[in-house]
Amino acid sequence: MEAVAQEIAERVRAAASVRIVTHIDTDGITGGAIASEALARAGISHEVAFVKKLDETVLTELKRAGTPLVWFIDLGAGMLHALHGLDAVVTDHHVPTERAVPKALRGDLIRFAESQDRVLMLNPHLEGEGSDVASGAGCAYAVAKALDGRNADLAAIAIVGAVGDVQDQEFRRLSGYNRGILADGVAAGVVKAEIDLRLFGRETRPAYKMLQYATDPWIPRLSGNEEACVAFLLELGVDLKVEDHWRSWSDLDRGEKQRVVSALVSHMLERGCGAKEAERLVGETYTLIREPAGSPTRDAKEFGTLMNACGRYDQPEVGYRVCRGDRDEALAQALRLLRGHREYLMDSMEAIAEAGINELDAIQYFHAADKIRDTVVGIAASMALQRNGTSKDLPIIAFATAEDGIKVSARTTRDLVARGLDLAAIMQEASKAVGGYGGGHHAAAGATIPPGTEQRFLEIANRMVREQLARPTSSDGTSVEHPEGTFP
C-alpha cells in the first residue's frame, strides 16, 4: 500500500492543481481534510468538493470541467468502471468494480490501456485485504505521509476516520494497516491508545449518562434507565459530582474505573449475558491528546460522531474546517448540528415504530418514506437493530425517499458477517437487477433504486441473504466461498 501511495504522491506532486472529491460521512470529511492539509503544506493548488455519492452526473461534470487531476476519497472504487477519460487518483476502501472496456474504446486497446493508466487507486482490497483494515481517510493519510513524512501528525484525523467508520468494532481495536497509522500518531505525540471502557461519551457525558445510553453492549437494567445508573455508581462509592461539575468517565481515577468495570462485568454475567457480550465493555480507545480535556474533539469516537452530524445535515464543510483546526466558529456550529442530530434520531425511532418493522424469512425491513432523511436512515437502521424487539438474527434493510430515487440502507450484526453475510454484494446485485446501483461494506451497505422497485429488491435481497448464510464456513467462521467476508 505504501508503494502505491508513493506513486499517487508523485502524481499529485506533479499536478498543476487538484480537485478533491470526497464523501459526506465522517470518513470522507476526515479524509478530505487530510488531503487538503497535505496539499496546502506542499503548496499545491486545490479545491474540495463533497458529494453524497459518486454517480454518472458527478463524473460527467468532472469530465466537462477538465480538472487537471481529480483525487477521489472514500469513494471511486464502486465507479471504477466509469472513470475513463479522467486523470484521477483514488484512495478508497470499498469493494472495487470491474474495469470493463468502455464502448468508446472498444477495438482500440492502446487507448484503453492509456485510459487505465490515468486512474491510479490505493485500496486494501487490491492487496487481498478487506474494507476494515484501512478507511478512506487512512488511505488518504498514506498519500499525505508519502508526500512528506512530517504529515505524520495527520494520523490523529485518520484515526477519527477509521473509528467513525466503526473499524474498531469487530475486535474492539483497530487492525491491519490502521495499526501502522496508529503507531505514527503515537510517535508524533498526537494520539494515545489505551485499554478502557469503550462506551460512547467518555469525555463529554456525565458518567451515569454514559451508562444510560450504552448500546454496544446493551447493559441489562442499566441501558435506558437513568435512575438505575445513578444508583449503580453511588453504590460503588463513585462521586457523581464535584461542586457544580458532573464527572465524566475521563474524570474518574484509575481505582474508580476498575471498580466500575469489574462491577459492570459481574452485573452483565449475573443477568444472563454471555462472556463475549461482557468483553465488549472494554477495548482499545483513542484519545487526541492535543485536544482539551472534556472536548468532543478529544475522544476519537466522539469526534467522529461530531463529523457525522455535519455531513448528514448537508454541512460537511463545517466538519472539514474543524478537522483543519477551526475550534471557534466551525466547532460551535458543529456542536449545534450534533444537538439537532440527536433530537432528530429520537424522532426517527418514533417514525420507525409508526412504519413498523416487517419480516421475511431471511431479512427484516421498514420503509420510512419521507419521514427520515435519506442521509440519516442508515444510522436509524443501526439504532433500530440494537433495540429490544428487533431480531438480531436477521439483517435490517431500510428505505427512505431521496431526490434521485429510493435510498436503501442495510445493516447487520458481527455474528452474521462472521457466518458469511456480505451486504455489499447484496446491495450491488439486488440494486443492479432493478435498475439502481449500490455497494459498501460487509456489515453496512447501501443503494439507490427507482421508486416502485422496493418489493422486487426485497425479494432478491432475501434470497441472497438466505443463500449466503447457507454456505459452509470454516472452523474459524470464515465463509468458504467468500474468505473476505470476515474481518482480517
C-alpha positions as CSV (number, residue, x, y, z in Angstrom):
1,M,0.0,0.0,0.0
2,E,2.8,2.4,0.8
3,A,4.4,1.7,-2.6
4,V,1.1,2.7,-4.3
5,A,0.8,5.7,-2.0
6,Q,4.2,6.8,-3.2
7,E,3.1,6.6,-6.8
8,I,0.0,8.6,-6.1
9,A,2.0,11.2,-4.2
10,E,4.3,11.6,-7.3
11,R,1.2,12.1,-9.5
12,V,-0.3,14.6,-7.1
13,R,3.1,16.5,-6.7
14,A,3.3,16.9,-10.5
15,A,-0.2,18.2,-10.9
16,A,-0.9,21.9,-11.7
17,S,-3.9,21.7,-9.5
18,V,-6.0,19.0,-7.8
19,R,-9.7,18.7,-7.3
20,I,-10.5,16.6,-4.2
21,V,-13.9,14.9,-4.4
22,T,-14.8,13.2,-1.1
23,H,-17.8,11.6,0.7
24,I,-20.0,13.5,3.2
25,D,-19.7,11.0,6.1
26,T,-17.0,11.0,8.8
27,D,-14.5,9.0,6.8
28,G,-15.0,11.3,3.8
29,I,-14.8,14.5,5.8
30,T,-11.7,13.5,7.6
31,G,-10.1,12.1,4.5
32,G,-10.8,15.3,2.6
33,A,-9.3,17.4,5.4
34,I,-6.1,15.2,5.5
35,A,-5.7,15.5,1.7
36,S,-6.4,19.3,1.8
37,E,-4.0,19.9,4.6
38,A,-1.2,17.9,3.0
39,L,-1.7,19.7,-0.3
40,A,-1.7,23.1,1.4
41,R,1.5,22.3,3.2
42,A,3.1,21.3,-0.1
43,G,1.9,24.5,-1.8
44,I,-0.3,22.6,-4.3
45,S,-3.3,24.4,-5.6
46,H,-6.5,22.5,-4.9
47,E,-10.3,22.6,-4.3
48,V,-12.5,20.4,-2.2
49,A,-16.0,19.1,-3.2
50,F,-18.3,16.9,-1.0
51,V,-20.8,14.5,-2.6
52,K,-23.4,12.2,-1.2
53,K,-22.4,9.6,-3.8
54,L,-20.4,9.3,-6.9
55,D,-22.6,8.8,-10.0
56,E,-22.6,9.4,-13.7
57,T,-23.9,13.0,-13.2
58,V,-20.9,13.9,-11.0
59,L,-18.4,12.2,-13.3
60,T,-19.9,13.9,-16.4
61,E,-19.4,17.3,-14.7
62,L,-15.9,16.5,-13.7
63,K,-15.0,15.4,-17.2
64,R,-16.7,18.5,-18.7
65,A,-14.7,20.8,-16.3
66,G,-11.5,19.2,-17.4
67,T,-9.8,19.3,-13.9
68,P,-6.1,18.5,-14.3
69,L,-6.2,15.8,-11.5
70,V,-9.1,14.5,-9.5
71,W,-8.5,12.9,-6.1
72,F,-11.4,10.7,-5.0
73,I,-11.5,9.9,-1.3
74,D,-13.7,7.3,0.3
75,L,-15.4,6.8,-3.0
76,G,-14.4,5.9,-6.5
77,A,-13.9,2.1,-6.2
78,G,-17.6,1.4,-6.8
79,M,-17.4,3.5,-10.0
80,L,-14.0,2.4,-11.2
81,H,-15.6,1.2,-14.5
82,A,-16.8,4.7,-15.3
83,L,-13.6,6.8,-14.6
84,H,-12.2,6.5,-18.1
85,G,-11.4,9.9,-19.5
86,L,-10.3,11.3,-16.2
87,D,-6.8,11.9,-14.8
88,A,-7.6,10.5,-11.4
89,V,-6.2,9.0,-8.2
90,V,-8.5,7.1,-5.8
91,T,-8.0,6.4,-2.1
92,D,-10.9,4.2,-1.1
93,H,-11.6,1.1,0.8
94,H,-14.8,-0.1,-0.7
95,V,-15.1,-3.1,-3.0
96,P,-14.0,-2.1,-6.5
97,T,-16.0,-2.8,-9.6
98,E,-14.6,-4.4,-12.7
99,R,-12.8,-2.2,-15.2
100,A,-14.8,-3.1,-18.3
101,V,-13.6,-1.7,-21.7
102,P,-15.8,1.4,-22.4
103,K,-17.8,1.3,-25.6
104,A,-15.9,4.3,-27.0
105,L,-12.6,2.5,-26.6
106,R,-13.6,-1.0,-27.8
107,G,-11.3,-2.1,-30.6
108,D,-8.6,0.4,-29.5
109,L,-6.7,-1.4,-26.9
110,I,-3.9,1.1,-26.9
111,R,-6.3,4.0,-25.9
112,F,-7.9,1.7,-23.4
113,A,-4.5,1.0,-21.8
114,E,-3.8,4.7,-21.7
115,S,-7.2,5.3,-20.0
116,Q,-6.4,2.6,-17.4
117,D,-3.0,4.2,-16.7
118,R,-4.6,7.6,-16.0
119,V,-6.5,6.2,-13.0
120,L,-4.4,5.0,-10.0
121,M,-6.1,3.5,-7.0
122,L,-5.0,2.8,-3.4
123,N,-7.4,0.2,-1.9
124,P,-6.8,-2.6,0.7
125,H,-9.0,-4.9,-1.5
126,L,-6.3,-4.8,-4.2
127,E,-3.8,-6.1,-1.6
128,G,-6.1,-9.0,-0.7
129,E,-7.5,-7.4,2.5
130,G,-11.0,-6.2,3.4
131,S,-12.6,-2.8,3.9
132,D,-11.9,-2.6,7.7
133,V,-8.1,-2.7,7.7
134,A,-7.9,0.9,6.4
135,S,-10.5,3.6,5.9
136,G,-10.8,6.2,3.1
137,A,-9.1,8.7,5.5
138,G,-6.4,6.1,6.2
139,C,-5.7,5.7,2.5
140,A,-5.6,9.5,2.1
141,Y,-3.2,9.6,5.1
142,A,-0.9,7.1,3.4
143,V,-0.6,9.5,0.4
144,A,-0.1,12.5,2.7
145,K,2.7,10.8,4.5
146,A,4.3,9.8,1.2
147,L,4.2,13.5,0.2
148,D,6.0,14.5,3.3
149,G,6.9,12.4,6.4
150,R,6.2,15.4,8.6
151,N,2.5,14.8,7.8
152,A,2.5,12.0,10.4
153,D,0.7,14.4,12.8
154,L,-2.4,14.0,10.5
155,A,-2.6,10.4,11.8
156,A,-4.9,11.6,14.5
157,I,-7.6,12.7,12.0
158,A,-7.1,9.4,10.1
159,I,-7.8,7.5,13.3
160,V,-11.0,9.6,13.7
161,G,-12.0,8.5,10.2
162,A,-11.3,4.8,11.0
163,V,-13.2,4.9,14.3
164,G,-16.0,6.9,12.7
165,D,-16.3,4.1,10.1
166,V,-16.5,1.7,13.1
167,Q,-13.4,-0.2,12.0
168,D,-12.6,-0.8,15.7
169,Q,-15.9,-2.5,16.4
170,E,-15.2,-6.1,15.4
171,F,-12.2,-6.8,17.6
172,R,-12.6,-3.8,19.9
173,R,-9.4,-2.3,18.4
174,L,-8.2,-1.1,15.0
175,S,-6.5,-3.7,12.9
176,G,-4.4,-4.1,9.7
177,Y,-3.0,-1.0,8.0
178,N,-4.7,1.1,10.7
179,R,-2.2,-0.2,13.3
180,G,0.7,1.5,11.4
181,I,-1.3,4.8,11.2
182,L,-1.9,4.5,15.0
183,A,1.8,3.9,15.6
184,D,2.6,7.0,13.6
185,G,0.1,9.1,15.6
186,V,1.6,7.8,18.9
187,A,5.1,8.5,17.8
188,A,4.1,12.0,16.6
189,G,2.5,12.7,20.0
190,V,-1.0,13.3,18.7
191,V,-2.8,10.1,19.7
192,K,-2.9,7.9,22.8
193,A,-4.2,4.4,22.7
194,E,-5.2,2.6,25.9
195,I,-7.4,-0.2,27.2
196,D,-10.5,1.4,28.7
197,L,-14.3,1.3,28.7
198,R,-15.5,1.5,25.1
199,L,-18.8,3.2,25.7
200,F,-19.6,6.5,23.9
201,G,-19.2,9.7,25.8
202,R,-16.1,9.2,27.9
203,E,-15.1,12.8,27.6
204,T,-18.4,14.8,27.4
205,R,-21.2,12.9,29.1
206,P,-21.6,12.6,32.9
207,A,-20.5,9.0,33.8
208,Y,-24.1,7.9,34.7
209,K,-25.3,9.2,31.3
210,M,-22.6,7.2,29.6
211,L,-24.0,4.1,31.1
212,Q,-27.6,5.1,30.5
213,Y,-27.0,5.5,26.7
214,A,-24.9,2.3,26.4
215,T,-25.9,0.2,23.3
216,D,-22.7,-1.7,22.4
217,P,-23.1,-3.7,24.5
218,W,-26.6,-3.3,25.9
219,I,-26.4,-3.5,29.7
220,P,-29.4,-5.1,31.2
221,R,-31.4,-2.9,33.7
222,L,-28.9,0.0,33.2
223,S,-29.2,0.9,29.5
224,G,-32.0,3.3,29.2
225,N,-32.6,3.6,32.9
226,E,-31.1,6.9,34.4
227,E,-32.1,6.2,38.0
228,A,-30.6,2.7,37.9
229,C,-27.3,4.1,36.5
230,V,-27.1,6.8,39.2
231,A,-27.7,4.2,41.9
232,F,-25.2,1.7,40.4
233,L,-22.4,4.2,40.6
234,L,-23.3,5.6,44.0
235,E,-23.3,2.1,45.5
236,L,-19.7,1.7,44.2
237,G,-18.7,4.8,46.1
238,V,-18.2,6.9,42.9
239,D,-18.9,10.6,43.4
240,L,-21.0,11.8,40.5
241,K,-20.5,15.5,41.0
242,V,-17.7,17.8,42.2
243,E,-19.3,21.1,43.2
244,D,-21.3,22.1,40.0
245,H,-19.4,19.8,37.7
246,W,-20.8,16.4,36.7
247,R,-17.9,14.0,36.5
248,S,-17.4,12.3,33.2
249,W,-15.7,8.9,32.8
250,S,-12.4,10.7,32.0
251,D,-12.6,12.5,35.3
252,L,-12.6,9.3,37.3
253,D,-9.4,8.0,38.8
254,R,-7.9,4.6,37.9
255,G,-9.3,2.9,41.1
256,E,-12.8,4.1,40.4
257,K,-12.7,3.0,36.8
258,Q,-11.5,-0.5,37.9
259,R,-14.3,-0.8,40.4
260,V,-16.9,0.2,37.9
261,V,-15.7,-2.1,35.1
262,S,-15.5,-5.1,37.4
263,A,-19.0,-4.4,38.7
264,L,-20.4,-4.0,35.2
265,V,-18.9,-7.3,34.1
266,S,-20.4,-9.1,37.1
267,H,-23.7,-7.3,36.6
268,M,-23.9,-8.5,33.0
269,L,-22.9,-12.1,33.6
270,E,-25.3,-12.4,36.5
271,R,-28.2,-11.3,34.2
272,G,-27.6,-13.8,31.5
273,C,-25.2,-12.0,29.2
274,G,-22.5,-14.2,27.6
275,A,-18.8,-13.7,28.2
276,K,-18.4,-12.2,24.7
277,E,-21.0,-9.6,25.4
278,A,-19.4,-8.6,28.6
279,E,-16.0,-8.5,26.9
280,R,-17.3,-5.8,24.6
281,L,-17.4,-3.3,27.5
282,V,-13.6,-2.9,27.3
283,G,-11.3,-2.4,24.4
284,E,-8.8,0.0,22.9
285,T,-9.7,3.6,23.0
286,Y,-8.1,6.5,21.1
287,T,-7.5,10.0,22.6
288,L,-6.3,13.0,20.6
289,I,-4.1,14.3,23.3
290,R,-3.5,17.8,21.9
291,E,-7.3,18.5,22.3
292,P,-8.6,19.9,25.6
293,A,-10.0,17.5,28.2
294,G,-13.8,17.4,28.1
295,S,-13.9,18.4,24.4
296,P,-15.8,16.3,21.9
297,T,-12.7,16.5,19.7
298,R,-10.6,14.7,22.3
299,D,-12.1,11.2,22.0
300,A,-11.9,9.7,18.5
301,K,-15.3,8.2,18.7
302,E,-17.0,11.4,19.8
303,F,-15.0,13.4,17.2
304,G,-16.3,11.0,14.6
305,T,-19.9,11.4,15.7
306,L,-19.5,15.2,15.5
307,M,-18.3,14.9,11.9
308,N,-21.1,12.6,11.0
309,A,-23.6,15.1,12.3
310,C,-22.1,17.7,10.0
311,G,-22.3,15.5,6.9
312,R,-25.7,14.1,7.5
313,Y,-27.3,17.6,7.6
314,D,-25.6,18.9,4.5
315,Q,-22.8,20.8,6.3
316,P,-19.7,18.7,5.6
317,E,-17.6,21.8,5.1
318,V,-18.2,22.7,8.8
319,G,-16.7,19.3,9.8
320,Y,-13.9,19.8,7.3
321,R,-13.0,23.2,8.9
322,V,-13.0,21.6,12.4
323,C,-10.6,18.9,11.2
324,R,-8.4,21.6,9.7
325,G,-8.2,23.2,13.1
326,D,-11.1,25.7,13.5
327,R,-12.0,25.5,17.1
328,D,-14.1,28.7,17.2
329,E,-17.0,29.3,14.7
330,A,-16.8,25.9,13.0
331,L,-16.7,23.9,16.2
332,A,-19.6,25.8,17.7
333,Q,-21.7,25.2,14.5
334,A,-20.7,21.5,14.5
335,L,-21.9,21.2,18.1
336,R,-25.3,22.8,17.2
337,L,-25.6,20.3,14.4
338,L,-24.8,17.5,16.8
339,R,-27.6,18.6,19.2
340,G,-30.1,18.7,16.4
341,H,-28.8,15.3,15.1
342,R,-29.5,13.6,18.4
343,E,-33.0,15.1,18.6
344,Y,-33.7,14.0,15.0
345,L,-32.6,10.4,15.7
346,M,-35.0,10.2,18.6
347,D,-37.8,11.4,16.3
348,S,-36.6,8.8,13.8
349,M,-37.2,6.0,16.2
350,E,-40.8,7.1,16.6
351,A,-41.1,7.2,12.8
352,I,-39.8,3.6,12.6
353,A,-42.3,2.5,15.3
354,E,-45.1,4.0,13.3
355,A,-43.9,2.4,10.0
356,G,-43.4,-0.9,11.6
357,I,-40.6,-3.4,11.0
358,N,-41.7,-6.3,8.7
359,E,-40.0,-9.7,8.4
360,L,-39.4,-12.1,5.6
361,D,-37.7,-15.4,6.2
362,A,-34.1,-14.0,5.9
363,I,-34.4,-10.2,6.4
364,Q,-36.4,-7.6,8.2
365,Y,-37.2,-4.1,6.8
366,F,-39.0,-0.9,7.2
367,H,-39.9,1.9,4.8
368,A,-39.6,5.4,6.3
369,A,-40.7,7.2,3.1
370,D,-40.1,10.9,3.7
371,K,-40.3,10.6,7.5
372,I,-36.5,10.1,7.8
373,R,-33.8,11.9,5.8
374,D,-32.0,9.7,3.3
375,T,-28.7,10.8,4.8
376,V,-29.7,9.6,8.2
377,V,-31.8,6.4,7.5
378,G,-28.7,4.2,7.8
379,I,-27.9,5.4,11.3
380,A,-31.6,5.0,12.2
381,A,-31.4,1.4,10.9
382,S,-28.4,0.7,13.1
383,M,-30.2,2.0,16.1
384,A,-33.3,0.0,15.3
385,L,-31.3,-3.2,15.0
386,Q,-29.8,-2.6,18.5
387,R,-33.2,-2.0,20.2
388,N,-35.2,-4.6,22.1
389,G,-37.9,-6.2,20.0
390,T,-35.8,-6.3,16.8
391,S,-34.4,-9.7,15.7
392,K,-30.6,-9.9,15.9
393,D,-30.7,-13.0,13.6
394,L,-31.8,-11.0,10.6
395,P,-30.1,-8.1,8.8
396,I,-32.2,-5.0,8.6
397,I,-33.0,-3.1,5.4
398,A,-34.3,0.5,5.5
399,F,-35.9,2.6,2.7
400,A,-36.3,6.3,2.5
401,T,-37.3,8.8,-0.2
402,A,-34.4,10.7,-1.8
403,E,-34.2,13.3,-4.6
404,D,-32.9,10.7,-7.1
405,G,-35.0,7.7,-6.1
406,I,-35.3,5.5,-3.1
407,K,-32.3,5.3,-0.7
408,V,-31.7,1.8,0.7
409,S,-29.5,1.2,3.8
410,A,-28.7,-2.3,5.1
411,R,-27.1,-3.1,8.4
412,T,-26.3,-6.4,10.2
413,T,-24.5,-7.8,13.2
414,R,-21.0,-9.0,13.6
415,D,-22.2,-12.6,14.1
416,L,-23.9,-12.7,10.7
417,V,-20.9,-11.3,8.9
418,A,-18.8,-14.0,10.6
419,R,-21.2,-16.6,9.2
420,G,-20.6,-15.2,5.6
421,L,-23.1,-12.4,5.1
422,D,-21.9,-9.8,2.7
423,L,-24.3,-6.8,2.4
424,A,-22.0,-5.0,-0.1
425,A,-22.5,-7.8,-2.6
426,I,-26.2,-8.0,-1.9
427,M,-26.8,-4.2,-2.3
428,Q,-24.7,-4.3,-5.5
429,E,-26.5,-7.2,-7.2
430,A,-30.1,-6.5,-6.0
431,S,-29.9,-2.8,-6.9
432,K,-28.5,-3.6,-10.4
433,A,-31.3,-6.1,-11.0
434,V,-33.9,-3.3,-10.5
435,G,-32.1,-0.6,-12.4
436,G,-30.2,1.0,-9.5
437,Y,-26.7,0.9,-8.0
438,G,-25.2,0.1,-4.7
439,G,-22.3,-1.3,-2.6
440,G,-20.5,-0.6,0.7
441,H,-19.1,-2.9,3.4
442,H,-20.0,-6.4,4.5
443,A,-21.8,-5.2,7.6
444,A,-23.1,-1.8,6.4
445,A,-24.1,-1.1,2.8
446,G,-26.5,1.0,0.7
447,A,-28.1,1.5,-2.7
448,T,-30.3,3.8,-4.7
449,I,-33.1,2.2,-6.6
450,P,-36.1,3.5,-8.7
451,P,-39.3,4.2,-6.9
452,G,-41.7,1.2,-7.0
453,T,-39.0,-1.4,-7.2
454,E,-38.7,-1.9,-3.4
455,Q,-40.7,-5.2,-3.4
456,R,-38.6,-6.8,-6.1
457,F,-35.4,-5.6,-4.4
458,L,-36.5,-7.2,-1.2
459,E,-37.2,-10.5,-2.9
460,I,-33.7,-10.6,-4.4
461,A,-32.0,-9.4,-1.2
462,N,-34.0,-12.0,0.9
463,R,-32.9,-14.8,-1.5
464,M,-29.3,-13.7,-1.5
465,V,-29.1,-13.5,2.3
466,R,-30.6,-17.0,2.6
467,E,-28.1,-18.3,0.1
468,Q,-25.1,-16.6,1.7
469,L,-25.9,-17.9,5.2
470,A,-26.5,-21.4,3.9
471,R,-22.9,-21.7,2.6
472,P,-20.5,-23.8,4.6
473,T,-18.0,-22.0,6.8
474,S,-14.5,-23.0,8.1
475,S,-13.8,-23.7,11.7
476,D,-12.9,-20.0,12.3
477,G,-16.3,-18.9,10.9
478,T,-14.9,-17.7,7.5
479,S,-17.2,-18.3,4.6
480,V,-15.6,-20.9,2.3
481,E,-16.7,-19.2,-0.9
482,H,-16.0,-15.7,0.3
483,P,-13.0,-15.7,2.7
484,E,-13.0,-11.9,2.5
485,G,-16.4,-12.0,4.2
486,T,-14.9,-11.8,7.6
487,F,-12.6,-9.1,9.0
488,P,-8.9,-9.8,9.0
